Amino acid sequence: MTNIPGVFVAGDCNNHVFHQAVTAAGAGGATAIDCEHFLAAQNH
């Protein structure tokens, strides 16, 4: 999650040290879960 509500980043966008596909894929999965939680909270 960023400091802007509803805007998320993953992979190389938020990791300037490890530019690796595995890191990006893992972060993408975590970001999807964060997005799901954010959207669920909007419909409470």
C-alpha angles and dihedrals in degrees: 000000000000130000087268112082111244095013115113134180132200141180119354092004092070102024116066095171106051110041096179133139093230091053091049093048092050092047090048090057092049091047091052089055091048090050091050091052092046093051092045090053090053090059098046 
